[in-house]
C-alpha cells in the first residue's frame, strides 16, 4: 500500500526523438545541446542538467534523449563540419551551420530560450531542427 501511495502523482519520464534537416554536407559531426534552463541556452555552458550529444552527420537524423523530466526544453545544435568541437566564425558570423528547436527566425545572434522552447510530456515527443548556414 505504501508503494502504491508513493506512485500516485509520479509522472512518467518523457523522451525526445530529434532529427536534423538541411545539412549541406556529410562532413564532420553535429553537436547538440538540450537544456531546460534559459540561463544556459544556447550553449549549455555550466548546466549540470544539460544533455549533450556529438553524433556523426549520418546519424543526425535519428537522435534520442530518454528519461527526461517533463517540462519545457530547448535544443541548440551546430554542424561542426571540420570536427574541431566548436562553431567557427568569421568576424562573428557563423561559418558553419546551426539550428534551434521550433526553428525560430534568426536575426542577430541566437534566439531567446522562449522562442526555441517546446514541451516534453510523458511519452515521446518529436522535434526536427532545420540547419541554417550564413556563409
N, C-alpha and C positions, 0 to 999 in steps of 0.2 A: 504494500500500500504506500509506503514511504517513497519507493522508487517511482510509482505512478504519479504521486504528487509533485515530485521534482521535475517530471517531464511536462507537466502542464505549463503552458506558456513558453516552453522552449521552442525556438524557431529552427527549423531545419536549415542547414547551410545552403548557400547558393553557389552557382558556378557560372563562368563566362566562357562562351566559345567565341573567340575573337578571330577575325580574318582581316587580311590586308588586300587592298586593291590598288592597282596603278603603279606598281614598282616598275621603274624604267629599265632595269637590268636585273640579271640573276647574280650579279657580283655582290660580294660581301655578306652582310648579315643585317638582321633587324633587331634593334634594341628597343625593348618595351618596358614601360613603367606603368603600374596600376596603383592608384592611391585613393584613399577616402579623405585625405587631408588637403584642404585648399591651400594651406601654407606650404605644402611640399609639392605642389603642382607647378610646372610640368616635369621636373627632373627627379622627383622623389628623394632629393638630397636630404640626408639625416632623418628620413622617415623609417623608423624600425618596423612599421607595419606594412610598408610597401611591398609589392610583389614585382620582381624584375625578371625579365626573360631576355636571353640572347639566343636567337634562332637563325639558322641559315635561311636565305631568302626562299629557297624551295619549300620550306616548312612554314612560312609566314601565313599561309592561307588557313591553317588549322591549329591555332594556339588555344590552350585551355588553362583556365585558372579555376581551381576547385577549393572546396571547404572555406568559402568566403562568408563572413558575417553579412547578413542582409543589410542593405543601406545604399548610399549613393557613392559611386565610383567615377573616376575619370582615367582615361588611357592617353598616354603620350608615347609616340614612337618615332624612331629615326631609322632611315635606310642608310646604314653605315657602309657605304659602297667599298671603301678602302680598308675596312676592318680594323680601324685604329681606336674603336670603342668611344667615339665622341662625334659630335656634329661639327663638321668642318665648315668654316665661314670665310667669306671674303669681304672685308670692311663691314662685318656684322651681318652680312646677307648669307643665309644658308646655301652652301654648295651641294648639299646632299638633301635627300627627301625627308619629309617629316609629316606627321599626321596626328590627329586627335579624335577621340571618340565623339560621336554625334556630328563629326565633320563640319565644325563651325567655320564661318567665313574668317579668313586670316587677313588682317590689315597690317598693322605694325607690331611685331612681336607675337608671342604666344597668347592664345585666348585665356580668359579667366576660367577658373575651375568650373563655375556655374554653366558656362557655355558648352563644356565638354562632359558635364555630369550626366549620368544615367543611373537608374535604379536597378539594383540586383535583389530580387525577392528570393524566396526559397525556390529551388529548382534551377533550371538552366536559362540563361539569357544570352542572346546572340548579339554581337556588335561587330560591325565592319568599318574599318578605318580606311579612308582613301588617302593615299600618299600624294603630297604636293611637292613640286620642285620649282624653285625660282630661277636658279642658274643652271 
